[in-house]
Amino acid sequence: MGVSSSYLSRADVQQMLGINAFGLWRLERKYDDFPQPTVPHGSFRNTEEVWDGTEVYRWAADTPEFAHRGAVLLRPRPEHLDCGSWAGYTDTVRGPALDWHTVLGTVRIVYADDRKAATEVASAVAATGKPDQVVTVCALYGDIGFTGPALIASDTAHPAIEYEAEWGDVAALAGQALPWWPNLLRLPRLIRTWQPGTPAAIADVPPNDNEKILRQAAHNEVFDTVARAAVTDMANHIRNNRINRAEQENKVFGTRRFGAQPHPVVIAAKPDTAGHPLPCEGDRQALKAGWYELARSNHPDAVAALEVAVGHDPELLEFGAVTEVPVQPGTITEQWARRLAPCDPSAAHAVLAHGDPVNAFFTDPLTDMPALRTAGDGGSPVWRFYAPPALPASGAELATIVLEHTVWITTSDGQVHPAPCTPAEHLWWGDGRGDRPTEVATVIDTLLDDLGATVSLREHWKAPHGLTALFNEEHEHGTELTRSTLLVARMASPRTR
């Protein structure tokens, strides 16, 4: 989240500052620091001068002549403040908020950090026709500032204009430290029941959608115990991470300080850690076996669980990167496609389809990788498949590679394979706009020594310089590079290429 942009016309600026056109003309000449007209984001031309609303509003608060018309929380405050008081909670369009009576009027804090939260709540107050009841609304910025959690404020007099405010300033107005909830415990019931002086509530961190999906699969007796153990392990890992995150946020926001004094923050809720941490991080091979079973299931719960796993820990799935190439006769892709075996769709196929209409489903009988044929972005048919993490250990050698929309491997025993690749990477060649194709160089370097090796791209930047230089060149689709060419490139230094 950040401060939302707002723009003021010349008439808007005059209205805000309580001056006429001549007054604005004089003001622009009297104050060297008065904000200059700007161009709205996304605009190339603007027929009318506009000003950044936040800049003008902040400038006014910092200029004695116009301070009373500037941002409420940025105006100079009296040296001696009367102590404010808590005024209870109010339900708003962005959830329950806490109100504080202060010498400036009522300050409302809404515990939301999404875009325009402050503006929407302040606009709702202004729409009641009684904006004086609440002079400003603060929402969370999602970060930490010099005196506590960072805030974005929107005054009800000008709700479309947002500006950054200091937590410590609001606490000084309220006369006490302000409550704060970690993101996962900003639950309406907890905010509504909070009162000054109450100890931090101990609350369960609610499960997110991913955990719910995995728990549902874990309780489905259609799956065997190995598969259910695998999804339980991942669900436990997600829950542990969420509890740890809430604890860490409390530690950072509740104890961090930039000066001699601690931040005026009261931690309002702590996660329930009974039984924490849950057991997870089990044997990787056993977990992979469980996900293997789920990937080949056709149950909807398996599809949903697999979609979670793809984003959470794809290396458990034994599938490489999703790859898409056009269906074209006479290409090396066609040679590979001839051996694909038609099959009924599995959970892995369903995740691979990603909701697109599919003409047919297949499995590569040599690598066991799912594949399908669908329409591409332009409507032309494409093959979509998972790159294998490794090629069959047949005792053969890499014979050639063909660069045809992806990298293809031909072997000494006459087979054609998509080059292996890890789930989070992709294989490419040519101009990378500053990047270099070290991933494909690493894959080829590995396969030249052992065709059946499982590739690792964790340190792909260490690929042989000569191979990297070879793949940094702009090769046309269909280019074939022999084993000899690749071996010579691997031995070369950048200076000799």
Buried (B, 14 or more C-beta within 10 A) or exposed (E): BEBBBBBBEBEBBBEBBEBEEEEBEEBBEEEEEBBEBBEEEEEEEEEEBBBBBBBBBBBBBBBEEBBEBBBBBBBEBEEEBEEBEBBEBBEBEBBBBBBBBBEBBBBBBBBBBEBBBBBBBBBBBBEEEEBEEBBBBBBBBBEBBEBBBBBBBBBBBBBBBBBBBBBBBBBBBBBBBBBBBBEBBBBEEBBBEBEEEEEBBEBEBEBEEBBBBBBBBBEBEEBEEBBBBBBBBBBBBBBBBBBBBBBEBBEEBBEEEEEEEEBBBBBBBBBBEEEEBBEBEBEEEEBBBBBBBBBBBEBEBBBBBBBBBBEBBBBBBBBBBBBEBBBBEEBBBBBBBEEBEEBEBBBBBBBBBEEEEBEEBBBBEBBBBBBBBBBBEEEEEBBBBBBBBBBBEEEBBBBBBBBBBBBBBBBBEEBBBBBBBBBEBBBBBEEEEEEBBBBBBBBBBBBBEEBEBEBEBEEBEEBBBBBBBBBBEEBEEEEBBEBEEBBBBBEBEEEEB
